Amino acid sequence: IKQIRLNANLVDYEHSEHPTAPDSAAASGYAEFQQNHFHQNNYNGTLQFIEQPMGNWQGTIGLWANFDNLTIDGLQPLGPNSVTTDIAGYLYEEYLASENTRFEGAVRYDYDNISTFASPGSTVPAFVNFNESRNANAVTGSIGIVQKLSPELTGSFSVARSFRAPTMQ
């Protein structure tokens, strides 16, 4: 291992929506004009191990994690309250075939879990006792070649399989 890198973030996000004029919900007896309120606590981080070059090989091994707690309330919540857990591990390698040619390859495994939790005070009856969990997992990867054609021009070709984890929204 040549270098270890750690990047971590904490986000505490909150906002409320307030219509400028009463809508049908306010006309039906709701005195409060606050439409929706969102509160999201998010923690994420990446831990990377940069490898020492070994001959013509060099690369990175990494771990990534994301934890998200989302609470939505108000007159018209856009979804249920939820906790999302995402964890991934990956390996990226480069092979320097010559001064002008580089081969690249990567593989990654993703684990994603979304768990909703009941909202007894929700104005949407379906969310009052809504308590479900879903997993989405995937193996992705890519291979490619990068060719330096001149000091100003580089060409590349790659093939990849990608995955985007679903979100509560």
N, C-alpha and C positions, 0 to 999 in steps of 0.2 A: 504494500500500500504506500503510495507516494504522498497522498493528501486525503484528509477527511473533511468533508463540508457538511455543515448543518444549517438548514434554513427553517425557521419555525414562525408561525403567525397565529395571532389571536384576534378575532374580529367579534365585537359585540355590536350588532346592527339593530336599530330599532326605527320604525317610522309608522306614522298614522296617516290615513287618508281622510280628508274632510271635504265633502262636496261644498261648492259655493252656494248652492240653493237646495232647499229640501227636495228629496226625491219621493218616490212612491212609498218607501219604507217610513220616512218621516211623516208623510201624510196619513199613514195608517196608525198613528198613535205613538211612534217613537219620537221622543223629544230630543234625543241625542243625535247630533248630525255627524258624529264620527262614523265613517263607513267601515273601515277595516284598520286593524292594528297588527303589525308584524314585528316579531322579536326573534332574532337569529343569533345564536352563539356558535361560532365556527372556530375550530382549532385544526391547523394543518402543519405538516412538516415534511421535510425531505432530508434524508441522510444518504450521502454519497461517499463511496470509497473509490478514489481515483487510483488506478493501478500504475505501478512502475512500468515503464516500457520494458518489454521482454523481447529482445530482438526487434523484429518488425511489427510486433503486436503492442497495442495499448488500448485501454478501455476504462469503463466505469461500472461498478456494481452499486445499485441503489435501492433504497426503501422509501416509500411515500405513504403517508397516512393523512386522512381527512375525517374529522368528526363534526357533524352539523346537527344542532338542536334548533328546530323551527317551531314557533308557536304563532298561530294566526287566530285572531278573534275579531269580533265586530258583527255588523249586520249581515254582510255577505262574504264570509271567508272563502278564499279561493282554493282551499284544500284543507286536509286534516293536519293536526299537529303531528310532528314526526321527528325521529332521530335517524340520521344517516351515518353509516360507517363505511369508509372506503380505505382499503389497504392494497398496496401493490409492491411487487419486487421486480427489478429489471436488471438486465445485463446488456451492455453495449460494448462492442469490440470493433477495432479498426486494424486492418492489415495494410502496411505500407509496402506495396509490391514494387514500387520504384519511386523516384523523385516526383514523377508526374501522375502516378496511379495509386489510388487508395480504394480498398474494398471495405465495406461497412456492413455490420450485421447487428441485430438487436432482438431480444425476446423479453416479454413482459407478461406477468400474471396479475390480474386484477380481481379483487374480492369486493363486492358491493352489497350492502344490506340496508334496506329502508324499513323501519318499523314505525308504524303509526301508533298513537295512543289516544285514548278516549278524551273527549272534551265535553264534560257534563254541562257546561254553560253555553255550548254552541247554539247559534240560532239555526243551524242546519241539522235537522233531525238525524241524518245519516252519520254525522260526525260525533254525536253524543256518546255512542258506545263503540265507535269504529276502532278496532284494534287488530291490525294485520301486519304481516312481515313478508318481505320479498327479497330474494337474493338474485344477483346477476354476477356471474363470474366469467372470465374470458382469458384466453391465452392469445397474445398478439405478437407480431414480429415483423421484421423487415430485413431485406438484403439489398445492397446497392453497390455501385461503382462510381467513383468520382475521378474524372480524367482532366488534368490541366492541359489545355490545348495550346495556350500561349500565356505570356505573363498577364494578359488582360482578359482571357477567356477560359472558362471552365465548363465542361459538360458533365452531366450526371444522369444516371438511370437507376431507379429503385422500384422495388415491388414490396408492398406492405399489406398487412391485414390490420385493420384498426377496430376499436371498440369504444363506444361512449356509454358510460353507465347512465341508467335512467335517474332522474331526479324526482322529488315529490311534485315539483311544479310541472 
